[in-house]
């Protein structure tokens, strides 16, 4: 292959790479980890006008807070502020509504547990 042909191939290859890179998303903030801290960081960054992507490899967002740990282990309630306080207030308002409480029968619970243990 002569030098001109090599140059043309190199330019085409380089322009293909450049156009591929231009299509990749660009974010101001990348948060890795969807725990309470990660979600809070992503929300606050977005509220500050930044473009944000939150990456959680497990697919489970919220960490221990969304897994059932609903209390904060701190004796001083005044120390909880910002997004944490906002979160707890919204959770409290949600559970004050009668529609938030759905009761199932014991039999339905036992059947569900049995089906889960079989898989």
C-alpha positions as CSV (number, residue, x, y, z in Angstrom):
1,X,0.0,0.0,0.0
2,X,1.5,3.4,-0.9
3,X,1.9,6.2,1.5
4,X,-1.2,8.2,0.2
5,X,-3.5,5.2,0.7
6,X,-2.1,4.6,4.2
7,X,-2.7,8.2,5.0
8,X,-6.3,8.1,3.7
9,X,-7.0,4.9,5.8
10,X,-5.5,6.5,8.9
11,X,-7.6,9.7,8.5
12,X,-10.8,7.7,8.0
13,X,-10.0,5.5,11.0
14,X,-9.2,8.6,13.2
15,X,-12.4,10.4,12.2
16,X,-14.4,7.2,13.0
17,X,-12.9,7.2,16.5
18,X,-13.5,10.9,17.0
19,X,-17.1,10.6,16.0
20,X,-17.6,7.6,18.3
21,X,-16.1,9.5,21.2
22,X,-18.3,12.5,20.5
23,X,-21.4,10.4,20.9
24,X,-20.4,9.2,24.4
25,X,-22.3,11.0,27.2
26,X,-20.5,13.5,29.3
27,X,-21.4,14.3,32.9
28,X,-20.3,16.9,35.4
29,X,-20.5,14.4,38.3
30,X,-20.3,10.6,38.3
31,X,-21.5,8.9,41.5
32,X,-20.5,5.3,41.9
33,X,-22.6,3.5,44.5
34,X,-26.3,3.8,45.1
35,X,-26.2,3.8,48.9
36,X,-28.0,6.5,50.9
37,X,-24.8,8.6,50.6
38,X,-24.5,8.0,46.8
39,X,-28.1,8.9,46.2
40,X,-27.8,12.0,48.4
41,X,-24.7,13.1,46.5
42,X,-26.4,12.6,43.1
43,X,-29.5,14.5,44.2
44,X,-27.6,17.4,45.7
45,X,-25.3,17.7,42.6
46,X,-28.4,17.8,40.3
47,X,-30.0,20.5,42.5
48,X,-26.8,22.5,42.1
49,X,-27.3,22.4,38.3
50,X,-24.8,19.7,37.5
51,X,-25.4,16.8,35.1
52,X,-25.2,13.6,37.1
53,X,-25.1,9.9,36.5
54,X,-25.6,7.5,39.4
55,X,-24.0,4.0,38.9
56,X,-25.0,1.2,41.1
57,X,-23.7,-2.2,40.0
58,X,-26.0,-4.3,42.1
59,X,-29.2,-2.7,40.8
60,X,-30.4,-2.1,44.4
61,X,-30.7,1.6,45.1
62,X,-30.8,3.1,48.6
63,X,-28.5,0.8,50.6
64,X,-29.5,-0.1,54.2
65,X,-32.1,2.7,54.3
66,X,-34.2,1.2,51.5
67,X,-33.5,-2.3,52.9
68,X,-35.4,-1.7,56.1
69,X,-33.1,0.3,58.3
70,X,-35.4,3.2,58.8
71,X,-34.0,4.8,61.9
72,X,-30.8,6.9,62.2
73,X,-28.6,5.8,65.1
74,X,-28.0,9.2,66.6
75,X,-29.1,10.6,69.9
76,X,-29.3,14.2,68.7
77,X,-32.1,14.7,66.3
78,X,-31.0,18.3,65.7
79,X,-27.8,17.0,64.1
80,X,-29.8,15.5,61.2
81,X,-30.4,18.1,58.5
82,X,-30.3,18.8,54.8
83,X,-31.4,16.0,52.5
84,X,-31.5,13.4,55.4
85,X,-34.0,15.5,57.2
86,X,-36.0,16.1,54.0
87,X,-36.0,12.3,53.4
88,X,-37.2,11.4,56.8
89,X,-40.0,14.0,56.7
90,X,-41.2,12.7,53.4
91,X,-41.2,9.1,54.7
92,X,-43.1,10.3,57.8
93,X,-45.7,12.1,55.7
94,X,-46.1,9.1,53.4
95,X,-46.8,6.7,56.3
96,X,-49.3,9.0,57.9
97,X,-51.6,8.3,55.0
98,X,-54.0,5.4,55.5
99,X,-53.3,4.2,51.9
100,X,-49.7,3.5,52.8
101,X,-50.7,0.6,55.1
102,X,-51.7,-2.5,53.2
103,X,-52.3,-5.6,55.3
104,X,-52.1,-9.1,54.0
105,X,-53.3,-12.3,55.5
106,X,-51.0,-14.7,57.3
107,X,-51.9,-17.4,54.8
108,X,-50.7,-15.3,51.8
109,X,-47.5,-14.5,53.7
110,X,-46.8,-18.2,54.4
111,X,-47.5,-19.1,50.7
112,X,-45.2,-16.4,49.5
113,X,-42.4,-17.6,51.8
114,X,-42.9,-21.2,50.8
115,X,-42.7,-20.2,47.1
116,X,-39.5,-18.2,47.7
117,X,-37.8,-21.1,49.6
118,X,-38.6,-23.5,46.8
119,X,-36.7,-21.4,44.3
